[in-house]
Amino acid sequence: YEPENEATRRLYAGYGFVEQGLDEDDEMIAVLELGG
């Protein structure tokens, strides 16, 4: 997602996603680790 999009950032964080940094298009990479 676009790093400037605070609503999306809060939505993903609320579901447990962790930001990993920006990709080559300057979009945020967020990862959800599943237990297993």
mmCIF file of the N, C-alpha and C atoms, coordinates in Angstrom:
data_MODEL
# 
_entry.id   MODEL 
# 
loop_
_atom_site.group_PDB 
_atom_site.id 
_atom_site.type_symbol 
_atom_site.label_atom_id 
_atom_site.label_alt_id 
_atom_site.label_comp_id 
_atom_site.label_asym_id 
_atom_site.label_entity_id 
_atom_site.label_seq_id 
_atom_site.pdbx_PDB_ins_code 
_atom_site.Cartn_x 
_atom_site.Cartn_y 
_atom_site.Cartn_z 
_atom_site.occupancy 
_atom_site.B_iso_or_equiv 
_atom_site.pdbx_formal_charge 
_atom_site.auth_seq_id 
_atom_site.auth_comp_id 
_atom_site.auth_asym_id 
_atom_site.auth_atom_id 
_atom_site.pdbx_PDB_model_num 
ATOM 1   N N  . TYR A 1 1  ? 0.827  -1.172  0.000  1.00 0.00 ? 1  TYR A N  1 
ATOM 2   C CA . TYR A 1 1  ? 0.000  0.000   0.000  1.00 0.00 ? 1  TYR A CA 1 
ATOM 3   C C  . TYR A 1 1  ? 0.877  1.243   0.000  1.00 0.00 ? 1  TYR A C  1 
ATOM 4   N N  . GLU A 1 2  ? 0.272  2.369   -0.345 1.00 0.00 ? 2  GLU A N  1 
ATOM 5   C CA . GLU A 1 2  ? 0.989  3.640   -0.335 1.00 0.00 ? 2  GLU A CA 1 
ATOM 6   C C  . GLU A 1 2  ? 1.303  4.028   1.112  1.00 0.00 ? 2  GLU A C  1 
ATOM 7   N N  . PRO A 1 3  ? 2.560  4.308   1.442  1.00 0.00 ? 3  PRO A N  1 
ATOM 8   C CA . PRO A 1 3  ? 2.924  4.625   2.818  1.00 0.00 ? 3  PRO A CA 1 
ATOM 9   C C  . PRO A 1 3  ? 2.185  5.839   3.390  1.00 0.00 ? 3  PRO A C  1 
ATOM 10  N N  . GLU A 1 4  ? 1.743  6.745   2.536  1.00 0.00 ? 4  GLU A N  1 
ATOM 11  C CA . GLU A 1 4  ? 1.040  7.943   2.997  1.00 0.00 ? 4  GLU A CA 1 
ATOM 12  C C  . GLU A 1 4  ? -0.404 7.654   3.401  1.00 0.00 ? 4  GLU A C  1 
ATOM 13  N N  . ASN A 1 5  ? -0.902 6.463   3.073  1.00 0.00 ? 5  ASN A N  1 
ATOM 14  C CA . ASN A 1 5  ? -2.288 6.116   3.337  1.00 0.00 ? 5  ASN A CA 1 
ATOM 15  C C  . ASN A 1 5  ? -2.437 5.633   4.784  1.00 0.00 ? 5  ASN A C  1 
ATOM 16  N N  . GLU A 1 6  ? -2.702 6.579   5.680  1.00 0.00 ? 6  GLU A N  1 
ATOM 17  C CA . GLU A 1 6  ? -2.779 6.262   7.108  1.00 0.00 ? 6  GLU A CA 1 
ATOM 18  C C  . GLU A 1 6  ? -3.939 5.325   7.443  1.00 0.00 ? 6  GLU A C  1 
ATOM 19  N N  . ALA A 1 7  ? -5.059 5.463   6.743  1.00 0.00 ? 7  ALA A N  1 
ATOM 20  C CA . ALA A 1 7  ? -6.206 4.591   7.012  1.00 0.00 ? 7  ALA A CA 1 
ATOM 21  C C  . ALA A 1 7  ? -5.853 3.136   6.709  1.00 0.00 ? 7  ALA A C  1 
ATOM 22  N N  . THR A 1 8  ? -5.184 2.900   5.601  1.00 0.00 ? 8  THR A N  1 
ATOM 23  C CA . THR A 1 8  ? -4.778 1.540   5.244  1.00 0.00 ? 8  THR A CA 1 
ATOM 24  C C  . THR A 1 8  ? -3.739 1.022   6.220  1.00 0.00 ? 8  THR A C  1 
ATOM 25  N N  . ARG A 1 9  ? -2.810 1.879   6.613  1.00 0.00 ? 9  ARG A N  1 
ATOM 26  C CA . ARG A 1 9  ? -1.782 1.486   7.580  1.00 0.00 ? 9  ARG A CA 1 
ATOM 27  C C  . ARG A 1 9  ? -2.427 1.022   8.887  1.00 0.00 ? 9  ARG A C  1 
ATOM 28  N N  . ARG A 1 10 ? -3.398 1.771   9.380  1.00 0.00 ? 10 ARG A N  1 
ATOM 29  C CA . ARG A 1 10 ? -4.085 1.405   10.622 1.00 0.00 ? 10 ARG A CA 1 
ATOM 30  C C  . ARG A 1 10 ? -4.889 0.117   10.451 1.00 0.00 ? 10 ARG A C  1 
ATOM 31  N N  . LEU A 1 11 ? -5.534 -0.043  9.294  1.00 0.00 ? 11 LEU A N  1 
ATOM 32  C CA . LEU A 1 11 ? -6.316 -1.250  9.033  1.00 0.00 ? 11 LEU A CA 1 
ATOM 33  C C  . LEU A 1 11 ? -5.426 -2.490  9.077  1.00 0.00 ? 11 LEU A C  1 
ATOM 34  N N  . TYR A 1 12 ? -4.330 -2.465  8.332  1.00 0.00 ? 12 TYR A N  1 
ATOM 35  C CA . TYR A 1 12 ? -3.419 -3.606  8.309  1.00 0.00 ? 12 TYR A CA 1 
ATOM 36  C C  . TYR A 1 12 ? -2.836 -3.873  9.688  1.00 0.00 ? 12 TYR A C  1 
ATOM 37  N N  . ALA A 1 13 ? -2.408 -2.820  10.383 1.00 0.00 ? 13 ALA A N  1 
ATOM 38  C CA . ALA A 1 13 ? -1.830 -2.985  11.719 1.00 0.00 ? 13 ALA A CA 1 
ATOM 39  C C  . ALA A 1 13 ? -2.855 -3.584  12.671 1.00 0.00 ? 13 ALA A C  1 
ATOM 40  N N  . GLY A 1 14 ? -4.110 -3.202  12.525 1.00 0.00 ? 14 GLY A N  1 
ATOM 41  C CA . GLY A 1 14 ? -5.162 -3.722  13.382 1.00 0.00 ? 14 GLY A CA 1 
ATOM 42  C C  . GLY A 1 14 ? -5.377 -5.215  13.215 1.00 0.00 ? 14 GLY A C  1 
ATOM 43  N N  . TYR A 1 15 ? -5.041 -5.734  12.047 1.00 0.00 ? 15 TYR A N  1 
ATOM 44  C CA . TYR A 1 15 ? -5.162 -7.171  11.802 1.00 0.00 ? 15 TYR A CA 1 
ATOM 45  C C  . TYR A 1 15 ? -3.853 -7.910  12.070 1.00 0.00 ? 15 TYR A C  1 
ATOM 46  N N  . GLY A 1 16 ? -2.843 -7.207  12.552 1.00 0.00 ? 16 GLY A N  1 
ATOM 47  C CA . GLY A 1 16 ? -1.600 -7.852  12.935 1.00 0.00 ? 16 GLY A CA 1 
ATOM 48  C C  . GLY A 1 16 ? -0.491 -7.830  11.903 1.00 0.00 ? 16 GLY A C  1 
ATOM 49  N N  . PHE A 1 17 ? -0.685 -7.125  10.786 1.00 0.00 ? 17 PHE A N  1 
ATOM 50  C CA . PHE A 1 17 ? 0.365  -7.041  9.781  1.00 0.00 ? 17 PHE A CA 1 
ATOM 51  C C  . PHE A 1 17 ? 1.523  -6.194  10.301 1.00 0.00 ? 17 PHE A C  1 
ATOM 52  N N  . VAL A 1 18 ? 2.737  -6.575  9.940  1.00 0.00 ? 18 VAL A N  1 
ATOM 53  C CA . VAL A 1 18 ? 3.940  -5.862  10.346 1.00 0.00 ? 18 VAL A CA 1 
ATOM 54  C C  . VAL A 1 18 ? 4.620  -5.325  9.091  1.00 0.00 ? 18 VAL A C  1 
ATOM 55  N N  . GLU A 1 19 ? 4.921  -4.037  9.098  1.00 0.00 ? 19 GLU A N  1 
ATOM 56  C CA . GLU A 1 19 ? 5.574  -3.420  7.941  1.00 0.00 ? 19 GLU A CA 1 
ATOM 57  C C  . GLU A 1 19 ? 7.003  -3.932  7.813  1.00 0.00 ? 19 GLU A C  1 
ATOM 58  N N  . GLN A 1 20 ? 7.400  -4.228  6.565  1.00 0.00 ? 20 GLN A N  1 
ATOM 59  C CA . GLN A 1 20 ? 8.727  -4.764  6.292  1.00 0.00 ? 20 GLN A CA 1 
ATOM 60  C C  . GLN A 1 20 ? 9.602  -3.796  5.508  1.00 0.00 ? 20 GLN A C  1 
ATOM 61  N N  . GLY A 1 21 ? 9.024  -2.714  5.028  1.00 0.00 ? 21 GLY A N  1 
ATOM 62  C CA . GLY A 1 21 ? 9.784  -1.756  4.230  1.00 0.00 ? 21 GLY A CA 1 
ATOM 63  C C  . GLY A 1 21 ? 9.106  -1.518  2.899  1.00 0.00 ? 21 GLY A C  1 
ATOM 64  N N  . LEU A 1 22 ? 9.780  -0.761  2.047  1.00 0.00 ? 22 LEU A N  1 
ATOM 65  C CA . LEU A 1 22 ? 9.221  -0.381  0.755  1.00 0.00 ? 22 LEU A CA 1 
ATOM 66  C C  . LEU A 1 22 ? 9.734  -1.288  -0.354 1.00 0.00 ? 22 LEU A C  1 
ATOM 67  N N  . ASP A 1 23 ? 8.879  -1.519  -1.353 1.00 0.00 ? 23 ASP A N  1 
ATOM 68  C CA . ASP A 1 23 ? 9.307  -2.283  -2.522 1.00 0.00 ? 23 ASP A CA 1 
ATOM 69  C C  . ASP A 1 23 ? 9.882  -1.335  -3.566 1.00 0.00 ? 23 ASP A C  1 
ATOM 70  N N  . GLU A 1 24 ? 10.180 -1.855  -4.748 1.00 0.00 ? 24 GLU A N  1 
ATOM 71  C CA . GLU A 1 24 ? 10.810 -1.049  -5.794 1.00 0.00 ? 24 GLU A CA 1 
ATOM 72  C C  . GLU A 1 24 ? 9.899  0.049   -6.326 1.00 0.00 ? 24 GLU A C  1 
ATOM 73  N N  . ASP A 1 25 ? 8.600  -0.044  -6.064 1.00 0.00 ? 25 ASP A N  1 
ATOM 74  C CA . ASP A 1 25 ? 7.641  0.982   -6.483 1.00 0.00 ? 25 ASP A CA 1 
ATOM 75  C C  . ASP A 1 25 ? 7.291  1.923   -5.334 1.00 0.00 ? 25 ASP A C  1 
ATOM 76  N N  . ASP A 1 26 ? 8.057  1.864   -4.251 1.00 0.00 ? 26 ASP A N  1 
ATOM 77  C CA . ASP A 1 26 ? 7.837  2.687   -3.056 1.00 0.00 ? 26 ASP A CA 1 
ATOM 78  C C  . ASP A 1 26 ? 6.496  2.423   -2.399 1.00 0.00 ? 26 ASP A C  1 
ATOM 79  N N  . GLU A 1 27 ? 6.017  1.186   -2.499 1.00 0.00 ? 27 GLU A N  1 
ATOM 80  C CA . GLU A 1 27 ? 4.808  0.784   -1.786 1.00 0.00 ? 27 GLU A CA 1 
ATOM 81  C C  . GLU A 1 27 ? 5.226  -0.076  -0.599 1.00 0.00 ? 27 GLU A C  1 
ATOM 82  N N  . MET A 1 28 ? 4.468  0.054   0.487  1.00 0.00 ? 28 MET A N  1 
ATOM 83  C CA . MET A 1 28 ? 4.804  -0.657  1.718  1.00 0.00 ? 28 MET A CA 1 
ATOM 84  C C  . MET A 1 28 ? 4.528  -2.149  1.582  1.00 0.00 ? 28 MET A C  1 
ATOM 85  N N  . ILE A 1 29 ? 5.460  -2.931  2.069  1.00 0.00 ? 29 ILE A N  1 
ATOM 86  C CA . ILE A 1 29 ? 5.282  -4.375  2.167  1.00 0.00 ? 29 ILE A CA 1 
ATOM 87  C C  . ILE A 1 29 ? 4.909  -4.669  3.614  1.00 0.00 ? 29 ILE A C  1 
ATOM 88  N N  . ALA A 1 30 ? 3.779  -5.324  3.813  1.00 0.00 ? 30 ALA A N  1 
ATOM 89  C CA . ALA A 1 30 ? 3.329  -5.690  5.152  1.00 0.00 ? 30 ALA A CA 1 
ATOM 90  C C  . ALA A 1 30 ? 3.073  -7.192  5.180  1.00 0.00 ? 30 ALA A C  1 
ATOM 91  N N  . VAL A 1 31 ? 3.537  -7.837  6.242  1.00 0.00 ? 31 VAL A N  1 
ATOM 92  C CA . VAL A 1 31 ? 3.487  -9.292  6.340  1.00 0.00 ? 31 VAL A CA 1 
ATOM 93  C C  . VAL A 1 31 ? 2.664  -9.695  7.555  1.00 0.00 ? 31 VAL A C  1 
ATOM 94  N N  . LEU A 1 32 ? 1.853  -10.722 7.370  1.00 0.00 ? 32 LEU A N  1 
ATOM 95  C CA . LEU A 1 32 ? 1.097  -11.311 8.470  1.00 0.00 ? 32 LEU A CA 1 
ATOM 96  C C  . LEU A 1 32 ? 1.662  -12.701 8.715  1.00 0.00 ? 32 LEU A C  1 
ATOM 97  N N  . GLU A 1 33 ? 2.273  -12.893 9.870  1.00 0.00 ? 33 GLU A N  1 
ATOM 98  C CA . GLU A 1 33 ? 2.834  -14.198 10.196 1.00 0.00 ? 33 GLU A CA 1 
ATOM 99  C C  . GLU A 1 33 ? 1.759  -15.051 10.840 1.00 0.00 ? 33 GLU A C  1 
ATOM 100 N N  . LEU A 1 34 ? 1.578  -16.232 10.293 1.00 0.00 ? 34 LEU A N  1 
ATOM 101 C CA . LEU A 1 34 ? 0.583  -17.168 10.804 1.00 0.00 ? 34 LEU A CA 1 
ATOM 102 C C  . LEU A 1 34 ? 1.273  -18.208 11.674 1.00 0.00 ? 34 LEU A C  1 
ATOM 103 N N  . GLY A 1 35 ? 0.674  -18.516 12.793 1.00 0.00 ? 35 GLY A N  1 
ATOM 104 C CA . GLY A 1 35 ? 1.234  -19.543 13.669 1.00 0.00 ? 35 GLY A CA 1 
ATOM 105 C C  . GLY A 1 35 ? 1.143  -20.910 13.017 1.00 0.00 ? 35 GLY A C  1 
ATOM 106 N N  . GLY A 1 36 ? 2.091  -21.728 13.302 1.00 0.00 ? 36 GLY A N  1 
ATOM 107 C CA . GLY A 1 36 ? 2.001  -23.021 12.676 1.00 0.00 ? 36 GLY A CA 1 
ATOM 108 C C  . GLY A 1 36 ? 3.044  -23.930 13.020 1.00 0.00 ? 36 GLY A C  1 
# 
